[in-house]
Amino acid sequence: MTLIDAAEASDADLSGYELIGFASGIYFGKMNEKVLEFAGKCLPENKKVFFIFTCGSMGKSYTKAIKGIAVSKGAEILGEYGCRGGEPPPVSRLYFCMDCQFVARYR
């Protein structure tokens, strides 16, 4: 498994990977904008994908935006998993959120 920080990666060749996962905290009802931009730019056509997210409250899926990107690229969506994120102290909230901007890729 290889992790790519979507906040720092401007480009990545994911064509050699059979299964690609996108993971993020939820911000204003969707995955982090950097993860969405990365998916739009780097996700190859016709790949198998999955999504993982943490959020403040459960009850709906927050993957509509990233699913739209995946569908537009002909991806097979295998599933998604979401759970409530932790409640960090206010001082560390920025660092907590920044840690949620990762894209995982599996070979």
Secondary structure by P-SEA (a helix, b strand, c coil): ccccccccccccccccccbbbbbbccccccccaaaaaaaaccccccccbbbbbccccccccccaaaaaaaaaacccccbbbbbbbccccccaaaaaaaaabbbbbcc
